[in-house]
Amino acid sequence: MKTIVLETPTTFKLTDTPFPGEPGPGQALVRVRRVGICGTDLHAFEGKQPFFNYPRILGHELGCEVLAVGPTEGRPPVAVGDNVSIQPYMSCGRCSP
């Protein structure tokens, strides 16, 4: 799949990223359909976010479509084809965000 990476401040690069595979229990695989650009992204692009590391994938305001869901037990309450938004700052605490 294609990913736009901010390699260094002001420098984007289009890269090929491995497909993440099928979702496990409590997971869903989504396709990003829309991304909002906010002040945080602009500051990162300009190199004005002192706590950010590079390379970095920007965009944390997402509108997505559910492509697949993990096994029934512990699965998120979504179905294939659902439109969802993402809250990337919340984590289950059991996996790497």
N, C-alpha and C positions, 0 to 999 in steps of 0.2 A: 504494500500500500504506500501511497505517497504522503510525505510529511514535510511541512515547511518548518525549518529549524532556524532560529536566530543564532548563528554561529558566534558572532561577536556583536557588540553594539553597532547598529546600522547595517549589518550584513546578514541577509537571509540566504538559505540554500535549500533547494528542493531535493529531498533524499528518498530513497526506498527504505521502508521499515518493514521488518518481518511481520507477517500476519500473526495476531496474538493467539490464535487457536480457538478451540471451543471453550465456552464458559464452564466453569466448575460450579459446585453447589453454592448457592447464594450470589451468583454472578449473572450478568447479562452482557452480551456483546452488542455494541451500538455503532451505528454509522453517524458521524457528525454531518449534519445538514446545514447548520448555521452556527457562526461564531461571532460574538460581539467583541469589539475592540474598545477597551476602556483606558482610563488614565494609567493604570498599572502597566498595561502593555506598551503604551507610548513611552513611559519612563524607562521600561526595560529596553526598548528599541534605542532610545537615546543614551543608554548607559547610566541612567540616573537612579537606579535601584541598587544601592550599595550591598544589599543582602542577597542579590541574585548571582548565580553562577551561569556561565556560558560554556557550551552551547545550551540552548533552552528552547522549548516548544511553548509558544505563547498561546493565549486564548483560554479563558476559564469561564466564559459565559456561553454555554453550549445548548443548542437545540438538536436533538438526535432522534434516530429511528431505531427501535429494537430489532436486531437481526436474528438473535438466538438467545435462549435462556438456558441456564444450567438445570441440573436435575431438580425435581419437584421439591425435595426436602431442603428447606432453607433458601429457596429461590425467591428473588425479589417479586413483588406482586405486579409483574408486568407480563405482557404477551408479545410474541413476534408481531411486528407491524405497529405497535404502540409508538406514539410520539412522546418523548420524555425530555426533561431538562436535567442538567447535571449540577450537583453541588460538590465541586472538587475539593472543598476544604473540610469535608466531613469524611471520616474514614472508619471502617469497621474495627480498626486496630489489630486485626489478625493477619493482614497481608500488607505488602509494600504498596503504598499509594502510587 
